Amino acid sequence: QYIQKIQNGYTKYFNQKYGRGGHLFAGPYKLVPLNNSDELLRLSAHLHKKPSVLPNWRGQVDNYPWSSYQDYLIKNRWGTALLSPEPILEKFIDVTEYKKFVESLLTDNSFDK
């Protein structure tokens, strides 16, 4: 129900802002459980590489201001109460290794299915 309220609120905002009506999201929210830590790491990389599909952000996903990727790479702007990158980053030797991992998966679209 929480996700539904977020979706409904955003849909109302978007439709008012752009003078349109109707659904923004197709179908119901789908929960897909992660089976192991490898899937969690790949999902994190997948989300952090998403801006690479936007024409103005190709090659500079680590500068995309609406992503937590820069909080993983540089400094957490939000504090650990809102964002805790440690469960992901502790799986890597350092931040540079995580960045290499994300870059290595830039062509992996398995989570888009």
QUIGI-V198252 format. One record per residue. N is the residue number from 1. RES is the residue in one small letter. PHI is phi in whole degrees, 0 to 359 (NA if undefined). PSI is psi in whole degrees, -180 to 180 (none if undefined). OMEGA is omega as a letter, one per 20 degrees, with the letter a starting at -180 (* if undefined). Layout:
# QUIGI-V198252
n=[N/N]
res=[RES/RES]
phi=[PHI/PHI]
psi=[PSI/PSI]
omega=[OMEGA/OMEGA]
This chain:
# QUIGI-V198252
n=[1/2/3/4/5/6/7/8/9/10/11/12/13/14/15/16/17/18/19/20/21/22/23/24/25/26/27/28/29/30/31/32/33/34/35/36/37/38/39/40/41/42/43/44/45/46/47/48/49/50/51/52/53/54/55/56/57/58/59/60/61/62/63/64/65/66/67/68/69/70/71/72/73/74/75/76/77/78/79/80/81/82/83/84/85/86/87/88/89/90/91/92/93/94/95/96/97/98/99/100/101/102/103/104/105/106/107/108/109/110/111/112/113]
res=[q/y/i/q/k/i/q/n/g/y/t/k/y/f/n/q/k/y/g/r/g/g/h/l/f/a/g/p/y/k/l/v/p/l/n/n/s/d/e/l/l/r/l/s/a/h/l/h/k/k/p/s/v/l/p/n/w/r/g/q/v/d/n/y/p/w/s/s/y/q/d/y/l/i/k/n/r/w/g/t/a/l/l/s/p/e/p/i/l/e/k/f/i/d/v/t/e/y/k/k/f/v/e/s/l/l/t/d/n/s/f/d/k]
phi=[NA/297/297/298/294/297/298/296/298/293/299/298/300/298/295/292/297/255/59/227/219/102/282/256/250/271/76/285/299/245/265/241/290/270/269/200/291/297/294/297/296/294/295/301/297/301/294/285/266/306/299/294/275/275/307/281/240/298/82/219/298/285/254/296/288/260/237/277/303/294/289/284/275/248/209/289/288/254/82/286/292/257/220/233/285/303/302/275/295/292/278/240/299/203/298/299/295/296/299/298/298/299/296/291/258/299/259/276/248/296/277/281/285]
psi=[-32/-47/-39/-41/-40/-47/-44/-43/-44/-40/-45/-46/-50/-46/-38/-44/-40/11/44/178/169/-174/146/-31/133/123/174/161/135/123/122/111/145/134/-21/174/-27/-41/-38/-43/-43/-38/-43/-47/-41/-46/-37/-21/-6/-39/-16/-15/-11/129/-40/-7/5/131/0/42/-26/-6/-3/116/-17/22/152/0/-44/-26/-28/-39/-37/-77/135/108/-19/-14/163/-13/-32/-36/126/92/-10/-42/-29/-51/-28/-12/-6/157/-45/180/-35/-39/-39/-43/-42/-39/-47/-46/-34/-21/12/-23/1/114/22/-25/-9/-9/none]
omega=[r/r/r/r/r/a/a/r/r/r/r/r/a/a/r/a/a/r/r/r/r/a/r/a/a/r/a/r/a/r/r/a/r/a/a/a/r/r/r/r/r/r/r/r/r/a/a/r/a/r/a/r/r/a/a/a/r/r/r/a/a/r/a/a/a/r/r/a/r/r/r/a/a/a/r/a/a/a/a/r/a/a/r/a/a/r/r/a/a/r/a/r/r/a/r/r/r/r/r/r/r/a/r/a/a/r/a/a/a/r/r/a/*]
